């Protein structure tokens, strides 16, 4: 009984940690996309401005 309970808790913890990591990756990737878009717009304006 205890071994099965420990395994269940380990699976639950692993699932929670993986979900947190996925959420952080999604947030980070969206921020990176925003920075890339801003950088492209900045370079376009500077090149066109010159």
C-alpha positions as CSV (number, residue, x, y, z in Angstrom):
1,X,0.0,0.0,0.0
2,X,2.7,2.5,1.0
3,X,4.8,1.7,-2.1
4,X,1.8,2.3,-4.4
5,X,1.1,5.5,-2.6
6,X,4.7,6.7,-2.9
7,X,4.6,5.9,-6.6
8,X,1.4,7.8,-7.0
9,X,2.8,10.9,-5.2
10,X,6.0,10.7,-7.3
11,X,3.9,10.6,-10.5
12,X,1.8,13.5,-9.3
13,X,4.8,15.6,-8.4
14,X,6.5,14.7,-11.8
15,X,3.3,15.8,-13.6
16,X,3.0,19.0,-11.7
17,X,6.7,19.9,-12.3
18,X,6.5,19.1,-16.0
19,X,3.4,21.3,-16.3
20,X,5.2,24.2,-14.5
21,X,8.2,23.7,-16.8
22,X,5.9,23.7,-19.9
23,X,4.1,26.9,-18.7
24,X,7.5,28.6,-18.1
25,X,8.7,27.6,-21.5
26,X,5.5,28.9,-23.2
27,X,5.8,32.3,-21.3
28,X,9.5,32.5,-22.1
29,X,9.0,31.7,-25.8
30,X,6.2,34.3,-26.1
31,X,8.5,36.9,-24.5
32,X,11.3,36.0,-26.9
33,X,8.9,36.3,-29.9
34,X,7.9,39.7,-28.6
35,X,11.5,40.8,-28.3
36,X,12.3,39.4,-31.8
37,X,9.3,41.3,-33.3
38,X,10.4,44.5,-31.6
39,X,13.9,44.0,-32.8
40,X,12.8,43.4,-36.4
41,X,10.6,46.5,-36.3
42,X,13.5,48.5,-34.8
43,X,15.9,47.4,-37.5
44,X,13.3,48.2,-40.2
45,X,12.7,51.7,-38.9
46,X,16.5,52.4,-38.5
47,X,17.3,51.0,-42.0
48,X,14.4,52.8,-43.6
49,X,15.1,55.9,-41.6
50,X,18.7,56.0,-42.8
